Amino acid sequence: MDILVLEDGDAKYSEVLAHLNRSVGEVEVVRATHLADFLRFVERTHFDLIVVDLLVPRFKDSADVDDVTENILEACRD
């Protein structure tokens, strides 16, 4: 199972990953820490499951966190 996780916080990501490993078993997890990474991964790869944090930076090294819900819906709609 291929899983994409959009999460900018290390502690939350560790919790999500631990839960996935307990619940699903052996999985391939790709992590995106900002919206630009997420969009790049979604364009190139089919994922069986996508887990998202809706409040993340839009770009690498950005300190600003935005609600990216609409961007995620548009990217995953296809």
Secondary structure, DSSP 8 states (H G I E B T S, - for coil): -EEEEE---HHHHHHHHHHHHHHT-S-EEEEESSHHHHHHHHHH---SEEEE-SEE-SSTT----EE-HHHHHHHHH-
